[in-house]
Amino acid sequence: MSSAYGDAYAVKMTSGVLVTCDSAAKQILLHLDSMRDGPYKFMIRDVDETHIMIKREYVEEIKELLQDELEKNTYIQDPNM
């Protein structure tokens, strides 16, 4: 079966990295992606509750950004107490 656009069964493939994380980390990643415009967005697909697909070239940057965000939300007890 063919159409004006070629094969009716054509498949679009995108290369990326499947990230597995807890729901809190995923929400941070979704927020970070929403703050970016156009080609600077890193998320390809929101797969399910604990997985997202991201562009391969952003892996190291995303690791650093996520670590920074998680450290902001981590309680550190004052050693003088």
C-alpha positions in Angstrom: 0.0 0.0 0.0 1.4 3.4 -1.0 0.3 7.0 -0.4 1.3 10.4 -1.7 3.9 10.5 1.1 5.5 7.2 0.3 5.1 3.9 2.2 2.0 3.8 4.4 4.0 1.7 6.9 7.0 4.0 7.2 8.5 4.2 10.7 10.1 7.3 12.1 13.2 6.4 14.2 15.0 8.7 16.6 18.2 7.8 18.4 18.2 8.6 22.1 18.9 7.4 25.6 16.3 5.8 27.8 16.5 7.3 31.3 15.1 5.4 34.3 14.4 7.5 37.4 12.0 7.9 40.2 9.0 10.1 39.7 10.5 13.1 41.6 13.6 13.1 39.4 11.4 12.7 36.3 9.4 15.8 37.3 12.6 17.8 37.7 13.8 16.7 34.2 10.4 17.6 32.7 10.6 21.0 34.3 14.2 21.6 33.1 13.1 20.6 29.6 10.1 22.9 29.7 12.4 25.8 30.4 14.3 25.4 27.1 13.3 26.5 23.6 13.2 24.6 20.3 16.4 22.8 19.4 17.7 23.1 23.0 15.0 20.8 24.4 16.5 17.5 25.4 13.4 15.3 25.9 12.3 13.1 23.0 9.4 11.3 24.7 7.8 10.9 28.1 7.5 7.0 28.1 5.9 6.2 31.4 6.0 7.0 35.2 9.7 6.2 35.5 11.2 6.5 32.0 11.9 9.3 29.5 13.9 9.3 26.3 16.4 12.1 25.9 18.8 13.2 23.1 22.1 11.5 23.4 24.1 14.7 23.2 22.6 16.1 26.4 23.3 13.1 28.7 26.2 14.6 30.6 24.7 18.1 30.8 21.4 16.6 32.1 23.3 14.5 34.8 24.9 17.7 36.1 21.7 19.8 36.0 19.8 17.0 37.8 22.5 16.6 40.4 22.5 20.4 41.1 18.7 20.4 41.5 18.8 17.4 43.8 21.5 19.0 46.0 19.3 22.1 46.3 16.6 19.9 47.8 18.8 17.9 50.2 18.8 18.6 53.9 22.3 18.8 55.4 22.5 18.8 59.1 24.7 21.5 60.7 27.6 19.6 62.3 27.7 22.1 65.2 24.3 20.9 66.5 
